[in-house]
Amino acid sequence: MAERPYLVGLTGSIGMGKTETAKMFARLGIPVYDADAAVHALYEPGGAAVEAIAAAFPGAVRGGRVDRAALSQAVTADRAALRRLEAIVHPLVAREQQAFLEKSAAAGAEMVVLDIPLLFESGGHARMDAVVVVSAPHDVQRARVLAREGMTEDKLDHILARQMPDAEKRAKAHFVIETDKGLDHAFEAVKKVVAALHERRASAKKNHA
């Protein structure tokens, strides 16, 4: 049986630059699992979540795919609806994640990055060997998110209310990457973090030997 890769959780609140940071880990040859991309695939025609979402949220599926805007409207201010959605999506995402880990282990990957938006909020950090948080100042975060199509102040506030405050995430992280100083600065930070992660992994292996 292949050895389990070292699990690195990558997370951060909305608009903090997690997607770009994940690409930087991939550029350094580390396999990256993207939870958001997994959800997108589940929502596309033929996706595993489409039928169940159509049944639970009439009007949220159009043309065989989940209409993300309609679904968002249905769950944004309704906690019970959000829990129903999570009960459909979370097990499917967990299955995708497990398949990614098995494939990475079989390919001999020493380390993988799991890019998961609500890592702390879902308790997923407990399974990680290390957690990296991406962060930017509050005003930068808001400006980035409000520039997105269809985003409003009210919608952003609803999203942030569901997320652990940035300061708390930073305090719980093993590593923090600042994303407001340009892509080159962030990439240098990622390279340093990867070097430190390899050291942590080697140390953990030695202690378990």
N, C-alpha and C positions, 0 to 999 in steps of 0.2 A: 504494500500500500504506500502511495506517495506521501511524503511528509507534508503536513499542513503548512501553507504559507503564513508568514507573519502578517497579522491583520492590522491595517492602519485605517482608522476611521477618519474621513475628511468631512467636516461639517462647518456650518456657519449660517447665520440668519439670512433672510432674503436680501438680495442686492449687495452681498459682501464680496462677490467675485469668486465664488466657489467653482463655477464651471470653467473659467479660465485657468484657475489654479490646478484643477484636475487634469487639464490638458498638459500642463507643465510636468506633472508626475508621469504622464504617459510618454511625453517626449524623452524622459530619462529611462524609458524601457520598463516601467512598472505597470503591470496590468491594472486597469481601473474599471470598477463596476459603478455604473451610473444609475442610481435608483430612479431619478427623474426620467431617464431615457427608457428604463424598463416599464415605467407606468405609461409613457407615451405609446409604446409598442402594444401594451395590453388594451389601449383605447382605440387602436386602429382597426380597420375592417379585418375580421377574422381573429382579432385579439381575444385572449381568454376572459377578459372582464366585460366585454360588450354586452353579452346576453343578460348577465346578472344585473348590470347597471340599467339596462333597458327595462327590466322587470321592477327594479327598486325605485327608479327615478324616471317615470314616464315623461317623454319630451326631451330627455338628455341624450338620446341617441338619434342621430340623423344621418341618413345615407350609409348606414352600416357602421358608422364610427361614433365614438363619444364626442359630443359637442362640449368641449371643456368650459366654454363660457356659460352655457346653460347649466352644466353640472355645478360649476362654481357658485352660480346664483342660488341653486337649490340648497347648498350646504353652508354657505358663508356665515349666515347668522342662526343656523339651526344645529345645535350640538348633537341632537339625536340623529339627524340626517347624516351628519359627518361621521358618527360612529357606525352607521349602517354602511356607508361608503368604505370606511376603513376595514370593516369586517369582510368586505368583498375583495378589496385590493391587497391588503397586507399579506394574506397567505400566498397569493399569487406572486407577489414581489419576493417573498421569502424563498419560494421555490426557484425563481430565477437566480437569486443570489447564491443559493446552494449549488446550482448547476455551474455558475461562474467559478465558484471556489473549487469544485471538483475538477473542472477543466484546467484551471490555473495550476493546481497541485499536480495533475497528470503531466502538464507541460514543464514541470520542474521550477515554477516560479518561487523564489525565496520570500517574496513580499508582494502583497496586493494592496491597493487602495480601494476602500469602499466609500464612495461619494454618496452620503445619505443626509438629506436636508434636516430631518428631525431626529438626528442620532441621539441626542441627550433626552429629548422629550419622549421618545419611544422606549428609552432604556437600553437601546442597542449598544451604547458605549461600553456596557459591562462585558460584552463579548470581544471587544477590541484589545489588541496588545498595546496600542498607542492611539491617541486621538490628536488630530491636527485641526485647529480652528482657523478659519479665514475671517478677517475683521477689517473694518474701515470705520472712520468717524461717522457719527449719526447723521450729520448733514449730507455727507457724501452718499451714504446708503439711501437716504430718502430721495435725493436727486436722481440717483440711478434707477430706482424702482418706479418713480413717478414719470420717468421718460418712456416707460414701456407702454405699448399700445393697450388701451382699455383700462389702465390702472388709475385709481382715484385715491385721494387722501383717506376716504372712509374705508375703502377696500384694503389699503395698506395697513391701516390701524387694526382692522379685524385680523389680518394675517399675523402682524406683530404680537397681538394679544395671545395668540396660540403658541408663540415661540418663546423659549427661554431668553431672558435679556442677554445681550452681547457680553456684558461684563461678567456675568455668571459663566457663560460658555468659556470665555478666556481663562477664568480662574480654574475651571475644571480640566482644561486642555493640557496635554504634555508639550505641545508646540503651538505657537500662534504665528500666522503669516499675515502681515499687513499688506493690503491690496490697493492703497490709495497713493502709492509713490511711483506708479508706473510699472509696466510689464517686466522690464529688465530687472528692476529692483526685486519684484516678486519672484522672478525665476531664480535669481541668486539666493533668495531666502529658501526657496524650495530645494535647491541643490544642497544647502547646508542642513536642512531638515532631513533629507534623504540620507546624507552621510551619518547624521546622528542616529537615525532609525536603524541603519545597518549595525552601528555600534551597540545599540540597545538589544537588537536581535541576537548578535553574537554573544553578548553578556548573558542574556536569558538562556541561550542554548548551553552555555558553559555551566551555569548554575544548576541546570536540570540534568547535566551529564552525570 
